[in-house]
Amino acid sequence: MTPALRRRVTALYTIQYDQLSLSQRIHDYVAANLQDLLAPGAPELVSDLLATLLTQVLRTVFERGEFPTPAEIRALKATFARLLN
């Protein structure tokens, strides 16, 4: 990913117009598509929470210009496991 592309996408995250922000659009898209992956009847809160997490991860990837390391992903999974138990 080029620095110019990173700057453009990061700038798009700052633009807010009602529900038309990039973050909201990504969140809505991810949440709608998560329904197919979740167990039937899963609460909407679950898809909303996961969509929020994935949207923030994407934003962080664009801001940092790199994907989370395997160690960061393991730490994130462990933290969520503790929170959900």
Sine and cosine of phi, psi and omega as CSV:
sin_phi,cos_phi,sin_psi,cos_psi,sin_omega,cos_omega
0.00,0.00,0.78,-0.63,-0.06,-1.00
-0.98,0.19,0.45,-0.89,0.05,-1.00
-0.85,0.52,-0.58,0.81,0.00,-1.00
-0.91,0.42,-0.68,0.73,0.03,-1.00
-0.90,0.43,-0.67,0.74,0.04,-1.00
-0.85,0.53,-0.71,0.70,-0.01,-1.00
-0.89,0.45,-0.66,0.75,-0.01,-1.00
-0.90,0.44,-0.74,0.67,-0.02,-1.00
-0.92,0.40,-0.67,0.74,0.03,-1.00
-0.87,0.49,-0.64,0.77,0.04,-1.00
-0.90,0.44,-0.61,0.79,0.01,-1.00
-0.88,0.47,-0.51,0.86,0.03,-1.00
-0.90,0.43,-0.42,0.91,-0.06,-1.00
-1.00,0.09,-0.24,0.97,-0.02,-1.00
-0.99,0.12,0.83,-0.56,-0.02,-1.00
-0.79,-0.61,0.82,-0.57,0.09,-1.00
-0.60,-0.80,0.98,-0.20,-0.08,-1.00
0.79,0.62,-0.83,-0.56,-0.01,-1.00
-0.99,-0.16,0.34,0.94,-0.08,-1.00
-0.99,-0.17,0.29,0.96,0.01,-1.00
-0.95,0.32,0.39,-0.92,0.03,-1.00
-0.87,0.50,-0.69,0.72,0.00,-1.00
-0.85,0.52,-0.71,0.71,-0.03,-1.00
-0.92,0.40,-0.65,0.76,0.01,-1.00
-0.90,0.43,-0.69,0.72,0.03,-1.00
-0.89,0.45,-0.72,0.70,0.01,-1.00
-0.83,0.55,-0.76,0.65,-0.03,-1.00
-0.88,0.47,-0.66,0.75,0.02,-1.00
-0.90,0.45,-0.74,0.67,-0.02,-1.00
-0.90,0.44,-0.71,0.70,-0.02,-1.00
-0.87,0.50,-0.68,0.73,0.00,-1.00
-0.90,0.44,-0.61,0.79,-0.03,-1.00
-0.99,0.12,-0.31,0.95,0.05,-1.00
-0.94,0.35,-0.45,0.89,-0.03,-1.00
-0.83,0.56,-0.57,0.82,0.01,-1.00
-0.94,0.33,-0.41,0.91,-0.05,-1.00
-1.00,-0.07,-0.39,0.92,-0.05,-1.00
-0.99,0.11,0.33,-0.95,0.05,-1.00
-0.89,0.46,0.58,-0.81,0.04,-1.00
-0.83,0.56,0.70,-0.71,0.01,-1.00
0.99,0.15,0.15,0.99,0.02,-1.00
-0.88,0.48,0.66,-0.75,-0.02,-1.00
-0.87,0.50,0.53,-0.85,0.03,-1.00
-0.87,0.50,-0.50,0.86,0.02,-1.00
-0.85,0.53,-0.60,0.80,-0.02,-1.00
-0.91,0.42,-0.75,0.66,-0.01,-1.00
-0.92,0.40,-0.58,0.81,0.03,-1.00
-0.91,0.42,-0.70,0.72,0.01,-1.00
-0.89,0.45,-0.73,0.69,0.00,-1.00
-0.91,0.41,-0.63,0.77,0.03,-1.00
-0.90,0.44,-0.65,0.76,0.04,-1.00
-0.89,0.46,-0.70,0.71,0.02,-1.00
-0.88,0.48,-0.76,0.65,-0.03,-1.00
-0.91,0.41,-0.59,0.81,0.05,-1.00
-0.89,0.45,-0.67,0.74,0.00,-1.00
-0.93,0.36,-0.60,0.80,0.05,-1.00
-0.88,0.47,-0.70,0.71,0.04,-1.00
-0.87,0.49,-0.68,0.73,0.02,-1.00
-0.88,0.48,-0.69,0.73,0.01,-1.00
-0.90,0.44,-0.63,0.78,0.04,-1.00
-0.87,0.50,-0.71,0.71,0.00,-1.00
-0.93,0.38,-0.62,0.79,-0.01,-1.00
-0.94,0.35,-0.65,0.76,-0.03,-1.00
-1.00,0.08,-0.43,0.91,-0.04,-1.00
0.98,0.20,0.28,0.96,0.02,-1.00
-0.47,-0.88,0.44,-0.90,0.02,-1.00
-0.99,0.17,0.40,-0.92,0.06,-1.00
-0.87,0.50,0.55,-0.83,0.04,-1.00
-0.97,0.23,0.33,-0.95,0.08,-1.00
-0.83,0.56,-0.60,0.80,0.02,-1.00
-0.91,0.42,-0.64,0.76,0.04,-1.00
-0.91,0.42,-0.64,0.77,0.02,-1.00
-0.92,0.40,-0.68,0.74,0.05,-1.00
-0.88,0.48,-0.67,0.74,0.01,-1.00
-0.90,0.43,-0.65,0.76,0.03,-1.00
-0.90,0.44,-0.72,0.70,0.03,-1.00
-0.88,0.48,-0.67,0.74,-0.01,-1.00
-0.90,0.43,-0.64,0.77,0.02,-1.00
-0.90,0.44,-0.71,0.71,0.02,-1.00
-0.91,0.41,-0.61,0.80,0.04,-1.00
-0.88,0.48,-0.66,0.75,0.03,-1.00
-0.92,0.40,-0.66,0.75,-0.03,-1.00
-0.91,0.41,-0.59,0.81,-0.09,-1.00
-1.00,0.07,-0.16,0.99,0.02,-1.00
-1.00,-0.03,0.00,0.00,0.00,0.00
